[in-house]
């Protein structure tokens, strides 16, 4: 099984469409975003994350990659 990709942001626009494309390819993902929003409704586990005040995230030991979709910071 492939290691998941970490999605940072991605609740709208290009980020959300990229998530949908990855999901269509059955690529596992975990996410960190301000709000769960559409990512959670797509079945992707979402952890609370605020870029201006980052805390620690509970991530898998190994990731395939990171995709960062900055909103307004």
N, C-alpha and C positions, 0 to 999 in steps of 0.2 A: 504494500500500500504506500502511496506517495505521502510524504510529509506535507502538512498544511502550509498554505501561504498566509502570512499575516497581512490583513487589510487594515490600514489606518485611515479612518474616515470612510468615504464611499457611500454615504446615505443619499446622494443625489447626483444628478448630472452624469458626466463622463465616468466618475467613480462607480456609480450604481450600475451603469451599463457594462462596465468592465467586469464587475462582480457577476452580473448575469451571464456574461460570456464564459467566465471561468466555471461558473456553476453548470452551465450547459455541457461543458467538457468534463464534468464530474471531478473537478479539482477541489480537494478539501481546503477549507478556509476557516480561519478564526479572525475576529475583528476587534478593533479598539476604536471607539467613536464616542462623541459627546452624548449621543442618545442612541438607543437600540434601533429605532426607526425601521425602515424597510429591510435593512440587513437581517434583523431578527425575524421579520415576517417571512423572509426567504429561508429561514432555518439555519442561519449562520450564528454561531455563538458570539455574542458581543460583550465586551468588557468596557466599562466606563473609562474614558480617556479625555483629558483636556490638555492640549499641546502647551498652553501657557503655564500649566501647573502639573507637569507629568508626575505620576506616581509609578509604583511598580505594577506590572501586569503579570498575571499567572499564565504563562505561555508554555506550550509544549517544549520538551527538551530540544527538539530539532525542528527547524522550519525549512521549507523549500525556497522561500524568498519573502520579501516584504514589498508591498505596493502601497505607496503613500499618496493620498488624495487630500491635500490641504484645503480646508475651507477658509473662511476668513479668520485669520489669527490676529 
